[in-house]
């Protein structure tokens, strides 16, 4: 699954929004091409890292109310907001925590014609807001943040 940029280009091949099938997914940031990784340094920070597919890059998506909870297959911890600061431009880091929270997913499907795998494009947002997941930069170890 690929977290989407805040605005999709008008020429993006896509099908209508649809629900995500519960299951385990690997997430790749479409802008920087890095996988979302539960940091081995603290088992808490969500960061961008090169794709290797180990458990710390595997995320379980399960229905929770009108949205989804997202859980690390490595630590069994849940993706949650880690402090939100409107004074710093409406930015919050995403971290692994003990309590599940509900995330809103805008899911679009894109079939890659070069292989048989289905790439799923999704924008992960805090419910009823414009806060969406994204990497803080293009370097390895960049934090995953919720940005306005």
N, C-alpha and C positions, 0 to 999 in steps of 0.2 A: 504494500500500500504506500502511496506517495502523498504526503501532506501537500496540499495545493498552495500556490502563491495566493496572496490576498485577493487578486483579481485575475481571472483566467483570460488569456488572450482570446479574442473573438474567433480565431481560426482553430482553436483546440478541438480535435475530434472527440466527441463525447456523446453519451446517450443520456436520457433523462435521469434525474436524481432518483435513487432507489435505496432501500435499506441495505445495510451491510449484513452479510451472513455472519453470525457469531463464529469465532474461531481465532486461531493464532496467525498473526501477520508480522512481517518485517516492514518497517517504515523507512522510506527514503525521502529526504527533502528534495523536491523537484528543482529548486533554485540552485542548491550547492552540490547535489549529487551524493550527499553523505547519509549514512544510515543513522537512525536514532538509537542510541546506545545508553544503557544504564551504566554509568561510570564505575569502573572497577576500583577507582581510587576511594570512593566513599559509599558505594551501593545506594546512592540517594539522588545524585544529579543526573538529569537526562541531558546528553550531549550529542553532538555530531561526531561520527567516527567512520572510518572506512568499513565497507560491508564485509563481514565474515560469517554472519548467520548464526553465531552461537546464541545460547539462551539469553544473554544480556541484550540481544538485539531482537528478541522475539516478544511480541506483545499480544496478550489475549484480549479480545473485544467481546464483551457480553452485554446484553440488553440490561438497562437500568432505567426504569421509568420510560420517559419519552426519548432517552438517549442511550449512551453506552458508558460502561466503566472500562477502563483500560488498565490491565495488570501485567506486570513484568513476569515472564516465565522464569527468570533467574531468581528473583528474591520474593516473588508473590506479593510485592508491594504495589500499590495503586498510583497511577499518575494523578497528581493533584497540583493546585496552585501553591507556590511557595512564597508567600508575601506579595501583596499587590500595592503599588505606590502610584497614585494619580499624579503626584508632584514630579515624578520622574518620567512623565509622558505616558502613563497608563501601561506600564510594563510589569510583568510578573514572570518569574522563572517557573518552570514545570519541574517538579521533583517527585520522587517516590515516597509515599507515605502509607500509614496504617489504615486509613479510612477511604473507602471507595467514594468517588464523586461522579456525577453525571456529566458527560461531555456531549455536545451536539456535533454530529457528523453530517457534512454535506458530501454525499458520495456520488461520484460519476465514474462510469466504466469506460476504459479505453482498451481495445484489443490490439496488441502488438502483432503486426503481420509477419515479423521476422522469426518469431518463435511461437510455441503453443501456449505460453503462459499468459494469463490475463493480468494486466496491470490495472489496479484500482486506484483512481485518483480521489482523494478525500481532503476536505478542509475540516480541521478539528477546531471547534470553538467552544468557549465558555457559553452556556445557554443564555439566550436572549441578550446577546451582546455582539460587538464587533471584535472582541478579543480572540485572535486566532493563533495557532501554533506556528512557530517559525524559528529558525536558527539565528542566533545573535551575530553570526559572521560565517565566513567561508573556511575558517581554520579548524583543524581537528581539535576537538575539545570545546568548541563553541557551545554555549548553553542553549537548550531549548527554552523558548520564552513564549508567553502569550502577549501579543502586541496589538495595539489599537490600529 
